[in-house]
Amino acid sequence: MNRRRPPGRRALATACAATAFTVLPAVPAHADNIRDQQWGLAALHTDRAWQTTKGEGVTVAVLDTGVDAGHPDLAGQVLPGKDLIGFGAERGDPAWALHGTAMAGIIAGRGNGPGRGDGVLGIAPEARILPGRVILESNDPSRAKARESRGTALAEGIRWATDQGADVINLSLGDDSKSAHPEPSEDAAVQYALAKGVSVVASAGNSGEKGDRVSYPAAYPGVIAVAAVDKYGTHASFSTRRWYATVSAPGVDIVVANPDRHYYIEWGTSAASAFVSGAVALVRSAHPALTPAQVKKLIADTARNPPPDGRDDARGYGLVDPAAAIEAGSRTRTAKHPGSAAPGYGKRYFGPGPTPRRADGGSAHWLAPTAGGLGAVLLALAVVLWRGGHVRAPRPY
């Protein structure tokens, strides 16, 4: 199998940002050894977590390129979704629901066949998936049209998912281009979600070998930002190193499901984000009264193999450990109102965040631009971001 490839498998790098990259075909994985290759489940000690819960009663919104509800590994787990784009590839097209289906399988796949012994098993196999299409695959002929006309899709999707009862929102997407910047409409939408008690999880970014640029939505306080590690627990070189990393999760050589009914090996912080969304689903299932801020703190406080200084920009507080978080959650005092502790910060800012460390060990100064009277921090990224009348689209990681 290919050991190094861009963040995605065949046609998986959907909705690329301003800078294009080459996508190489990956080798399909055989169904009879899928489970043997799902190293992430063992790495995250899911067997311990499943002694308490497998995610029952929790809904995870996958705001992405759509989800194939008919995939055997997801049958019965996918709720009616919504297409926030309104056009583009349809079921059966080669550019339909590739990335979203892959992420949904990591989160809530149940396998298939006799005893469900074949196919992909997700970290929270009894959680439900609420799919919202907010971006198009990069090989979708309608992608350019979506960039021009559907700049509000993600903001609408976040509010819609919240109103539909989502407990967790997975954003395996981001923008780490040189022109990446905050977008107020997503700010308001994510603050709405947090106030309703919805946890938000996002990819840390894949620019670790290309400048380590800040990625949105991961960069904003309140979001659970996820970096990627390999099966040895080593930081993946492609994974962005920044102050906002909360925890890390498997992101290298990850088996994913595809609407074509094949399985592929891929890498990227997209997968890492999906693993943590599944972990958060397990915590929320065991402790439904916890606020988003409390869940984030539990995930950080109970992470395994923390860096020597407690946290670092590469791996955050360490490898997510859902079983440990579930256990610690039993000792956490719940807040009176679901959103009362949601943001978990006091001062709003826009910009690259705290003074980042340079590669040479020095410090780089930054100046945060003002945000007017918006009143809260951004936690999410629009499918299309606007600046000076020019549009640019994020990419799933």
Secondary structure, 3 states (H helix, E strand, C coil): CCCCCCCCCCCCCCCCCCCCCCCCCCCEECHHHHHHHCHHHHHCCHHHHCCCCCCCCCEEEEEECCCCCCCCCCCCCECCCEECCCCCCCCCCCCCCHHHHHHHHHHHCEEECHHHCEEEECCCCCCEEEEEECCCCCCCCCHHHHHHHCCCHHHHHHHHHHHCCCCEEEECEEECCCCCCCCHHHHHHHHHHHHCCCEEEEECCCCCCCCCCCCECCCCCCCEEEEEECCCCCECCCCCCCCCEEEEEECCCEEEECCCCCEEEECCHHHHHHHHHHHHHHHHHHCCCCCHHHHHHHHHHCCECCCCCCCECCCECCECCHHHHHHHHCCCCCCCCCCCCCCCCCCCCCCCCCCCECCCCCECCCCCCCCCCCCCCCCCCCCCEEECCEEECCEEC
